[in-house]
């Protein structure tokens, strides 16, 4: 890959809608299921399962590796979420790993400039700064801000380290902050702090309301499941899809 990770993401954002929407609408309108029946995995590659890390849909990915480098990806047909489908972002997963500007070593800022450092040096510096801050200001002076994509085990370890180890209750994650406004809306509207229902409802519901978002662009795999429900519904069932824009809300 001869461009940077930032350039890769910019190109990905620019092509997502064009690469996903036409194919999704076409295969559904043609009367064929968008979900692949079988996918032959190249036997020359070592295949293993992984989650797609771009958005929170939860798609399963099969990753083909050779000589320690990812060569191919495809949707995991056993995944109950995407059932073998991937959008353009999922298919582009290998590219972001090999960007020219991908960091492979820790960076320490010295005299206003970043320099490469060993892991031992970087971790020793972090430990020393934590120790210095705790001694001067106490446990309330330190905090940890976790990723919205860390696993349950990551959050558990961080919570134990801070609360039990350092004596600080200042543990926060992006997942809670980024959903604060949505949770407020759910609580005031439905009385629950999360959207009701589950992915299985796609195969059972008769009416879908898309409020203020373009599901075909932002969550194309789930949108394909929605269209598949409309395509395969019995002749006596009218499946309706209603997209509410800002103009509608006014």
C-alpha positions in Angstrom: 0.0 0.0 0.0 1.7 3.2 -1.2 -0.4 5.7 0.7 -0.9 6.6 4.3 -3.6 5.4 6.7 -5.2 8.8 6.7 -5.4 8.8 2.9 -6.8 5.3 3.1 -9.6 6.4 5.4 -10.4 9.4 3.3 -10.6 7.3 0.2 -12.7 4.7 2.1 -15.1 7.4 3.3 -15.5 8.8 -0.2 -16.2 5.5 -1.9 -18.4 3.7 0.8 -21.7 4.9 -0.6 -20.8 4.3 -4.2 -19.4 0.9 -3.6 -22.2 -0.4 -1.4 -25.6 1.1 -2.2 -25.8 0.2 -5.9 -24.8 -3.5 -5.4 -27.2 -3.8 -2.4 -30.2 -2.4 -4.2 -29.4 -4.3 -7.4 -29.1 -7.8 -5.9 -32.3 -7.4 -4.0 -34.2 -5.9 -6.9 -33.1 -8.8 -9.1 -34.8 -11.2 -6.8 -31.8 -13.0 -5.4 -30.6 -13.2 -1.9 -27.6 -11.0 -1.1 -26.2 -13.6 1.3 -23.7 -16.0 -0.3 -24.5 -19.7 -0.3 -20.9 -20.9 0.0 -17.5 -19.3 -0.2 -14.5 -21.3 -1.1 -11.5 -20.3 1.0 -8.1 -20.5 -0.6 -6.4 -23.6 0.8 -3.0 -21.9 0.4 -3.9 -19.4 3.1 -4.3 -20.0 6.8 -7.8 -18.9 7.7 -9.1 -17.7 11.1 -12.0 -15.7 12.5 -11.9 -12.1 13.6 -14.3 -9.3 14.2 -14.6 -6.3 11.9 -13.2 -3.3 13.7 -14.6 -0.4 11.7 -18.1 0.1 13.1 -20.2 -1.4 15.9 -22.4 -3.7 13.8 -20.4 -6.8 14.9 -19.7 -8.5 11.6 -17.7 -11.6 11.6 -14.7 -11.8 9.2 -12.6 -14.7 7.9 -8.9 -13.6 7.6 -6.5 -15.4 5.3 -2.8 -15.2 6.3 0.4 -16.2 4.5 3.9 -15.6 5.6 2.7 -13.6 8.6 0.7 -11.1 6.4 -3.0 -10.8 5.7 -3.7 -11.7 2.1 -7.5 -11.8 1.9 -10.7 -11.3 4.0 -14.2 -12.5 3.4 -17.4 -12.5 5.5 -17.9 -15.3 8.0 -20.9 -17.3 6.9 -21.4 -18.7 10.4 -21.8 -15.2 11.9 -25.4 -14.6 12.9 -24.9 -10.8 12.2 -23.6 -10.6 8.6 -24.1 -14.2 7.4 -21.2 -14.0 5.0 -21.7 -10.4 3.9 -19.2 -7.6 4.2 -19.4 -3.9 3.2 -16.5 -2.0 1.5 -15.1 -1.1 4.9 -14.9 -4.8 5.9 -13.2 -5.8 2.7 -10.7 -3.0 3.1 -9.5 -4.2 6.6 -6.1 -5.5 5.4 -5.2 -2.2 3.7 -5.3 -0.2 6.9 -2.8 -2.6 8.5 -0.1 -1.8 6.1 -0.2 2.0 5.7 3.1 3.8 5.2 2.5 5.8 8.4 1.4 3.0 10.7 3.2 3.2 14.0 5.0 0.0 15.0 7.1 1.4 17.9 6.3 3.7 20.8 6.9 7.4 20.4 8.2 9.7 23.2 8.1 13.4 22.9 11.4 15.0 23.7 12.2 18.7 23.2 9.0 19.1 21.3 9.7 16.3 18.8 8.6 12.6 18.8 11.3 10.0 18.7 11.1 6.2 18.6 11.6 4.3 21.8 11.6 0.7 23.0 8.5 -0.7 24.8 10.5 -1.0 28.0 11.5 2.7 27.9 7.9 3.8 27.1 6.3 1.7 29.9 8.9 2.7 32.4 8.2 6.4 31.6 4.4 5.9 32.1 5.0 4.1 35.4 7.3 6.8 36.6 4.8 9.6 35.8 2.0 7.7 37.5 4.1 7.2 40.6 5.1 10.8 40.7 1.5 12.1 40.3 0.2 9.7 42.9 2.8 10.7 45.4 2.2 14.5 44.9 -1.5 14.7 44.4 -3.1 11.3 45.4 -5.3 8.8 43.4 -7.9 11.4 42.3 -5.2 13.0 40.1 -5.0 10.0 37.7 -7.5 8.7 35.3 -7.9 6.3 32.4 -9.9 6.9 29.2 -10.5 3.6 27.3 -11.3 2.9 23.7 -14.8 2.4 22.5 -13.5 -0.8 20.9 -11.7 -2.4 23.9 -12.9 -5.9 24.8 -14.6 -6.8 28.0 -11.4 -8.3 29.3 -9.6 -5.0 28.6 -12.2 -3.0 30.5 -12.1 -5.4 33.4 -8.3 -5.3 33.6 -8.3 -1.4 33.5 -11.0 -1.2 36.1 -9.1 -3.5 38.5 -5.8 -1.7 37.9 -7.3 1.7 38.7 -9.9 1.0 41.3 -8.1 -1.8 43.2 -4.5 -1.0 42.4 -4.3 2.8 42.2 -7.3 3.6 44.4 -8.8 5.8 41.7 -12.4 5.7 40.5 -11.6 7.8 37.5 -12.3 5.1 34.9 -14.1 6.1 31.7 -14.5 4.8 28.2 -15.4 6.4 24.9 -18.4 4.0 24.5 -20.3 5.7 27.3 -19.5 9.3 26.4 -20.3 8.9 22.7 -23.7 7.3 23.6 -24.7 9.9 26.2 -27.0 11.9 24.1 -28.6 8.7 22.6 -29.1 7.2 26.0 -30.8 10.4 27.2 -33.2 10.2 24.2 -33.9 6.5 24.9 -34.6 7.2 28.6 -36.9 10.1 28.0 -38.8 8.4 25.1 -38.9 4.7 26.0 -37.8 4.6 29.6 -34.9 2.3 28.8 -31.3 3.2 28.3 -30.8 1.2 25.1 -32.8 0.5 21.9 -35.2 -2.3 22.4 -35.2 -5.4 20.1 -32.3 -7.3 18.5 -31.0 -8.3 15.1 -33.4 -11.2 14.9 -36.2 -8.7 14.6 -35.1 -8.0 11.1 -36.6 -11.3 10.0 -39.9 -10.7 11.9 -40.8 -7.1 11.7 -43.3 -5.6 9.2 -42.4 -1.9 9.5 -39.0 -0.2 9.7 -38.5 3.4 10.5 -35.1 4.9 9.6 -35.0 8.2 11.6 -32.4 10.7 10.5 -29.8 8.3 9.1 -28.9 6.7 5.8 -28.8 3.0 6.8 -27.8 1.9 3.3 -24.6 3.9 3.6 -23.7 3.7 7.3 -24.8 0.1 8.1 -25.1 -1.6 4.7 -24.9 -5.1 6.0 -27.9 -4.6 8.3 -29.7 -2.7 5.5 -29.3 -5.8 3.4 -31.0 -7.9 6.0 -33.8 -5.4 6.1 -34.2 -5.6 2.3 -34.0 -9.4 2.4 -36.9 -9.4 4.9 -38.9 -7.3 2.4 -38.0 -9.5 -0.5 -38.9 -12.8 1.1 -42.0 -11.7 3.0 -45.1 -13.7 2.1 -47.6 -12.2 -0.3 -50.0 -11.4 2.5 -47.4 -9.4 4.5 -46.7 -5.9 3.5 -43.2 -4.9 4.8 -42.8 -1.1 4.9 -39.6 0.9 5.1 -40.0 4.5 6.1 -37.0 6.9 6.0 -37.6 10.1 8.0 -35.4 13.0 7.0 -34.8 16.3 8.8 -37.5 17.9 6.6 -40.0 15.2 7.7 -39.2 15.8 11.4 -40.0 19.5 11.0 
